[in-house]
Amino acid sequence: MSNTKKFSLIALASIFIAGLAGCYNSGPEDKADWITAKISKKLDLDENQKLKLDELKNEVLNVRKETHNERDGHLKQVKEMIKGESLDKAEIKLLLTQKQEIFNKKSDIIIDKLIAFHASLKPEQKQLIINFIEERKEGHGHFGNHRPW
């Protein structure tokens, strides 16, 4: 897979996840429903594409739930480290390695669903996503870098 395709897939996943995080005062399922509805409308998705997007959404929610449970254990370890007289570099590196392994394992599942969704998109829909990314890069987005007066 070319670097451009990898970047596009990562950017699309980032937009999806940022959309999940960008909704306020609702649970993760509501946020996911909101962003998938918005993506479906903006890209004018057909039924097959909506199904692929829904599979991606469900996988993101599943991974979020799994990693949230694992996070509690890691936070407990961090608190125990902080209570100590000093920090142990090897212990910190081990914790980071564990987190990276979890991320790598879970990201493969999401990337597979993202690839399936991407493969279902028409060239015009891909261009809309590229336009969206470019607008955000230029700081025109709601959460983008706003230009000074």
C-alpha positions as CSV (number, residue, x, y, z in Angstrom):
1,M,0.0,0.0,0.0
2,S,1.4,3.4,-1.0
3,N,2.2,6.1,1.6
4,T,-0.5,8.3,0.1
5,K,-3.2,5.6,0.6
6,K,-1.9,4.9,4.1
7,F,-2.1,8.6,4.9
8,S,-5.6,8.9,3.4
9,L,-6.8,6.0,5.5
10,I,-5.3,7.3,8.7
11,A,-6.7,10.8,8.0
12,L,-10.1,9.3,7.4
13,A,-9.9,7.3,10.6
14,S,-8.7,10.4,12.5
15,I,-11.6,12.4,11.1
16,F,-14.0,9.7,12.2
17,I,-12.6,9.5,15.7
18,A,-12.3,13.2,16.1
19,G,-15.9,13.4,15.1
20,L,-16.7,10.9,17.9
21,A,-14.8,13.0,20.4
22,G,-16.2,16.3,19.1
23,C,-19.8,15.8,20.2
24,Y,-20.6,17.0,23.6
25,N,-23.1,16.0,26.3
26,S,-23.8,12.5,24.9
27,G,-22.4,9.0,25.2
28,P,-20.1,7.4,22.7
29,E,-22.9,5.6,20.9
30,D,-24.8,8.9,20.4
31,K,-21.6,10.5,19.2
32,A,-20.9,7.7,16.8
33,D,-24.5,7.8,15.4
34,W,-24.2,11.6,15.0
35,I,-20.9,11.5,13.1
36,T,-21.9,8.5,10.9
37,A,-25.2,10.3,10.0
38,K,-23.2,13.4,9.1
39,I,-20.7,11.4,7.0
40,S,-23.6,9.5,5.3
41,K,-25.3,12.8,4.4
42,K,-22.2,14.7,3.3
43,L,-21.0,11.9,1.1
44,D,-24.4,10.8,-0.1
45,L,-23.7,7.2,0.8
46,D,-25.6,4.3,-0.7
47,E,-26.9,1.4,1.4
48,N,-23.8,-0.8,1.0
49,Q,-21.5,2.2,1.9
50,K,-23.7,2.9,5.0
51,L,-23.4,-0.7,6.0
52,K,-19.6,-0.5,5.7
53,L,-19.5,2.7,7.7
54,D,-21.8,1.2,10.3
55,E,-19.4,-1.8,10.6
56,L,-16.5,0.7,11.1
57,K,-18.5,2.6,13.7
58,N,-19.3,-0.5,15.6
59,E,-15.7,-1.7,15.6
60,V,-14.5,1.7,16.9
61,L,-17.1,1.5,19.7
62,N,-16.1,-2.1,20.6
63,V,-12.4,-1.2,20.7
64,R,-13.1,1.9,22.7
65,K,-15.0,-0.2,25.3
66,E,-12.3,-2.8,25.5
67,T,-9.5,-0.3,25.8
68,H,-11.4,1.8,28.4
69,N,-11.5,-1.3,30.6
70,E,-7.8,-1.9,30.2
71,R,-7.1,1.8,30.9
72,D,-8.2,1.4,34.5
73,G,-5.5,-1.1,35.2
74,H,-2.9,1.1,33.6
75,L,-4.0,4.1,35.6
76,K,-3.6,2.1,38.8
77,Q,-0.1,1.2,37.8
78,V,0.8,4.8,37.1
79,K,-0.6,5.9,40.5
80,E,1.5,3.2,42.2
81,M,4.6,4.5,40.3
82,I,3.9,8.1,41.4
83,K,3.5,7.0,45.0
84,G,7.1,5.6,45.0
85,E,10.3,7.5,46.0
86,S,11.5,7.5,42.4
87,L,10.4,6.4,38.9
88,D,11.8,3.3,37.3
89,K,12.7,3.9,33.7
90,A,12.3,0.1,32.8
91,E,8.9,0.0,34.5
92,I,7.7,3.1,32.5
93,K,9.0,1.6,29.3
94,L,7.2,-1.7,30.0
95,L,4.0,0.1,30.6
96,L,4.4,2.1,27.3
97,T,5.2,-1.1,25.4
98,Q,2.1,-2.7,26.8
99,K,0.0,0.2,25.7
100,Q,1.6,0.2,22.2
101,E,0.9,-3.5,21.9
102,I,-2.8,-3.0,22.7
103,F,-3.0,-0.1,20.3
104,N,-1.3,-2.1,17.5
105,K,-3.6,-5.1,18.0
106,K,-6.8,-3.0,18.1
107,S,-5.8,-0.7,15.3
108,D,-5.5,-3.6,12.8
109,I,-9.2,-4.4,13.3
110,I,-10.2,-0.8,12.8
111,I,-7.9,-0.4,9.8
112,D,-9.4,-3.5,8.1
113,K,-12.9,-2.0,8.5
114,L,-11.7,1.4,7.3
115,I,-10.1,-0.2,4.2
116,A,-13.4,-1.9,3.4
117,F,-15.3,1.4,3.7
118,H,-12.7,3.2,1.6
119,A,-12.9,0.6,-1.1
120,S,-16.6,1.2,-1.4
121,L,-16.3,4.9,-2.0
122,K,-16.6,6.5,-5.4
123,P,-13.9,8.9,-6.7
124,E,-16.3,11.9,-6.1
125,Q,-16.8,10.9,-2.5
126,K,-13.1,10.5,-1.9
127,Q,-12.6,14.0,-3.3
128,L,-15.1,15.3,-0.8
129,I,-13.1,13.8,2.0
130,I,-9.9,15.3,0.6
131,N,-11.6,18.7,0.4
132,F,-12.7,18.3,4.0
133,I,-9.1,17.5,5.1
134,E,-7.7,20.5,3.1
135,E,-10.3,22.9,4.7
136,R,-9.2,21.7,8.1
137,K,-5.6,22.0,7.2
138,E,-6.1,25.6,6.2
139,G,-7.8,26.4,9.5
140,H,-11.3,26.8,8.1
141,G,-12.8,24.1,10.3
142,H,-14.7,24.5,13.5
143,F,-11.7,23.1,15.5
144,G,-9.0,24.2,13.1
145,N,-6.3,26.8,13.6
146,H,-8.2,30.1,13.2
147,R,-6.4,32.8,11.4
148,P,-5.6,36.0,13.2
149,W,-7.4,39.2,12.4
